[in-house]
Amino acid sequence: MTEKDDENLKDGLSPEEHYVTQNKGTEPAFSGKYDNFYEKGNYVCRACNIKLYKSENKYDSGSGWPSFDRGNDENIEYSVDYK
């Protein structure tokens, strides 16, 4: 990503959205508007508008973050996080 691309992203995102989508950050547990949100639809990337998850695959993991038992694999990169 070029510096100009990063600046364009910042123009459309809040500082927290930019931190989460571009710097592998997280919002505090139980603080996000989608933690207890169960309306039907799709969850999309805030930065690029690509579909990531379907609402029918969302479940309450008790973690404080939205959790899904499967996603749109062609748009998701999986990795192990030891943090």
C-alpha positions as CSV (number, residue, x, y, z in Angstrom):
1,M,0.0,0.0,0.0
2,T,1.4,3.4,-0.9
3,E,1.4,6.4,1.4
4,K,-1.3,8.0,-0.8
5,D,-3.5,4.9,-0.5
6,D,-3.1,4.9,3.2
7,E,-4.1,8.6,3.4
8,N,-7.2,7.9,1.2
9,L,-8.2,5.1,3.7
10,K,-7.8,7.5,6.6
11,D,-10.1,9.9,5.0
12,G,-13.0,7.4,5.0
13,L,-12.3,5.8,8.4
14,S,-12.4,6.9,12.0
15,P,-9.0,6.6,13.8
16,E,-10.2,3.4,15.6
17,E,-11.4,1.9,12.3
18,H,-8.1,2.7,10.7
19,Y,-6.2,1.1,13.6
20,V,-8.3,-2.1,13.5
21,T,-8.4,-2.6,9.7
22,Q,-4.8,-1.5,8.9
23,N,-2.8,-2.3,12.1
24,K,-4.3,-5.5,13.3
25,G,-5.8,-3.7,16.2
26,T,-8.9,-4.6,18.2
27,E,-11.5,-2.5,19.9
28,P,-12.0,-3.1,23.7
29,A,-14.1,-6.3,24.4
30,F,-17.8,-5.8,24.8
31,S,-17.6,-2.2,23.4
32,G,-18.4,-2.6,19.7
33,K,-21.9,-2.1,18.3
34,Y,-21.8,-5.5,16.6
35,D,-21.1,-7.6,19.7
36,N,-24.8,-8.1,20.5
37,F,-26.1,-7.3,17.0
38,Y,-28.1,-10.2,15.3
39,E,-30.0,-8.6,12.4
40,K,-29.9,-10.6,9.1
41,G,-27.4,-9.6,6.5
42,N,-23.7,-9.6,5.7
43,Y,-20.7,-8.3,7.5
44,V,-18.4,-6.4,5.2
45,C,-14.9,-4.9,5.6
46,R,-15.3,-1.3,6.6
47,A,-12.2,-0.3,4.6
48,C,-12.9,-2.1,1.3
49,N,-16.6,-3.2,1.4
50,I,-15.8,-6.8,0.7
51,K,-18.2,-9.4,2.2
52,L,-16.5,-11.3,5.0
53,Y,-19.3,-13.1,7.0
54,K,-23.0,-13.9,6.9
55,S,-25.2,-13.1,9.9
56,E,-26.5,-16.7,10.0
57,N,-22.9,-17.8,11.0
58,K,-22.6,-15.4,13.9
59,Y,-22.7,-16.8,17.5
60,D,-22.1,-15.5,21.0
61,S,-18.7,-16.8,22.0
62,G,-18.7,-14.8,25.3
63,S,-15.5,-13.1,24.2
64,G,-16.9,-9.6,23.7
65,W,-16.3,-9.5,20.0
66,P,-18.4,-10.7,17.1
67,S,-17.7,-14.4,16.4
68,F,-18.5,-16.5,13.4
69,D,-18.2,-20.3,12.8
70,R,-17.4,-19.7,9.1
71,G,-16.7,-16.9,6.7
72,N,-16.4,-16.1,3.1
73,D,-13.0,-17.9,2.7
74,E,-12.1,-16.3,-0.6
75,N,-11.9,-12.9,1.2
76,I,-10.4,-14.0,4.5
77,E,-6.7,-14.7,5.4
78,Y,-6.3,-17.1,8.3
79,S,-3.4,-17.1,10.7
80,V,-2.5,-18.1,14.2
81,D,-2.4,-15.2,16.7
82,Y,-0.3,-15.9,19.8
83,K,-1.0,-12.6,21.5
